[in-house]
Amino acid sequence: MTDSVYQQTLDYLYTRLPMFSKLGKDAIKADLTNIRKLCTAFGDPQLAFKTIHIAGTNGKGSTSHMLAAILQQSGYKTGLYTSPHILDFRERIRVNGICANREWIVNFVERCKEVIEEIQPSFFEITVIMALMYFKEQQVDIAVIETGLGGRLDSTNIIIPILSVITNISYDHKDILGNTLTEIAAEKAGIIKQMVPVVIGEQQPETENVFFEHALRNQTTLFYAESLWDLVRVKQDDKYQYFKAVNRAQQEMYSLKTDLLGTYQRHNIITVLAACDILKNTTGLQLSFEDIKMALAHVKQLTGLRGRWEWLQQKPIIIADVGHNAAGMTEVMAQWAQVPAKHKHIVVGFVKDKEIGEALALFPKDNTYYFCNAQIPRALPAAQLQEQAAIAGLHGDAYATVTEAVKAATKAMSADDALLITGSFFIVGEALEGMEK
């Protein structure tokens, strides 16, 4: 399989199909009709294996990867579907941490073209059916499926999982999901199914009634992760965060560590520990705490997760994180404030349809900024970002590409400085690609 043939296949997907990264909400089909047609056309692959469904505003990617790592470590052949990718399209579809085969993707798209012309699906709808077919043909035992956006009308909502997980609710994609936490929660709660237990990662007064009503209507049980586990970080080094975990029901304490270094991972780990408890108690899956500990310590190795408080370099310090909205950026900036450095630099870019004013207000005013835009139509032009940032008291130059911004930042840095690369997934992805080349 040559690189050019694979790239031609991707170009067909990117140019032929409506794509959210290019068009924003105009690429979204506001019902599940297309994905149902696709599943029917391919023999309902979603019925061939067990699934776990993950939704939420922030943390669903990390939570999905951690759960997949645990299932994999526990001996289950595990599929993992996430989006968007950071470096390679194949990152969206993994089995036991290994990206989908290039030749398989090329062949699948070839046999799918007639169906594409007939049904006119979106890019995301095709990636969902592609993942489901890959997992079926790979004969996975179980697959962890992350929603793309929302839940109720998300194309992944074709599955009937053994567990649903909603990590948290905060403001994002208001133009699609709603202007209040209650409205957004209602969209995320759309993944709750009849008799399928639900884990809620973070308890919030504004969303409690929404989840309770959906659980009641679907005759299922709702579990709040924070009522089952507590987690206290005891230390951190350049490779791990170390925690004491308390099982509230058993009143027992455990030690564990993770190779994911973002302080926000505490919330996700609590959610994952609760999910493992429910899976063990309701489905019969064998998940020993030793396997859970081992998996959490090696999430990146087992699943290939990237872009979450990822240390790219030690001296000078370079860190990348896909903060991408105000809630995520709150956590990122709190941790960034603790990074020791003589002077700090930030490469940042967003997409057009984000309400970035709230996020920009969280950035420190004494850092040097390098405003840029990813090479996608939906990117907010760097000059516009520079103007909005100036209103928030943030100053720096604008660059036409992420690579140029990173080069300018690294050139300006001394050995005792630190650089953060953040904003959208696309900013981090292009930065990693440029640096690794």
Secondary structure as UniProt FT lines:
FT   HELIX           3..16
FT   HELIX           20..23
FT   HELIX           24..27
FT   HELIX           33..41
FT   TURN            42..43
FT   HELIX           45..47
FT   STRAND          50..55
FT   HELIX           60..73
FT   TURN            74..75
FT   STRAND          78..81
FT   HELIX           89..92
FT   STRAND          93..95
FT   TURN            96..97
FT   STRAND          98..99
FT   HELIX           102..119
FT   HELIX           123..137
FT   TURN            138..139
FT   STRAND          142..146
FT   TURN            152..153
FT   HELIX           155..158
FT   STRAND          163..166
FT   HELIX           174..177
FT   HELIX           181..188
FT   HELIX           189..191
FT   TURN            194..195
FT   STRAND          198..200
FT   TURN            205..207
FT   HELIX           208..217
FT   TURN            218..219
FT   STRAND          222..224
FT   HELIX           225..228
FT   STRAND          229..236
FT   STRAND          241..247
FT   TURN            248..251
FT   STRAND          252..258
FT   TURN            263..264
FT   HELIX           265..283
FT   HELIX           289..297
FT   HELIX           299..303
FT   STRAND          310..314
FT   TURN            315..316
FT   STRAND          317..321
FT   HELIX           326..336
FT   TURN            337..338
FT   STRAND          344..349
FT   TURN            352..353
FT   HELIX           357..360
FT   TURN            361..362
FT   TURN            365..366
FT   STRAND          368..372
FT   TURN            377..378
FT   HELIX           382..391
FT   TURN            392..393
FT   STRAND          396..399
FT   HELIX           402..412
FT   TURN            415..416
FT   STRAND          418..423
FT   HELIX           425..436
//
